[in-house]
């Protein structure tokens, strides 16, 4: 079964850090561009960070630049999002996404991040 499974979400205080992981199974992410998205209650899903297959191109939403770091371990088929200096406005469900030429556009089920002030 082709799937992405996120983990690492939870409750954090403002200023704290969390690290999200996204593990792929049923396919390999080594040739894929990978993304982290988030969706807050009542808002549209927004792109948070993007990384190309070898990590040669990385881009962040302005709202997280300097605080979040996207990375990947292709040998483990795992994507990461290190989130530092968390703010209450970072509260959302975080989704990982793979754009794979063979299996198509793959989404994880999401992991909740809640930041208290």
C-alpha positions, 0 to 999 in steps of 0.5 A, a space after each residue: 500500500 502506498 502511503 505517507 505517515 506523519 508523526 511528531 505533532 503534539 502540544 507545545 508552548 510558544 517558543 518551543 520546538 517540534 520535529 515532524 517526520 513523514 515516513 513513506 511506504 509502498 514507494 520510494 521518495 528518492 526521486 520525488 519533490 516533497 512538501 509540507 503543508 498545513 491547514 488551520 481551522 477555517 483556513 485553506 491548506 497552505 504550502 509551508 516548505 518544499 524540497 527537491 529530490 536531492 535537496 538542491 532546492 528548498 523553499 519556505 513560506 514567508 511565515 516560517 522562514 528562519 524558524 522551520 527547516 525541511 530535510 530528507 533522508 532518502 535512504 530511509 524514505 523519510 521527510 522531516 520538518 524541524 520547527 523552532 520558535 513556535 508561535 500560536 499561529 503555527 497551530 494547524 494540521 500538518 500534512 506531508 506530500 509527495 509528487 511521484 511520477 509513478 504513483 501520483 500525488 500522495 498525501 499523509 493523514 496529517 498530524 496535529 500541532 497545537 501551540 499555546 501562548 
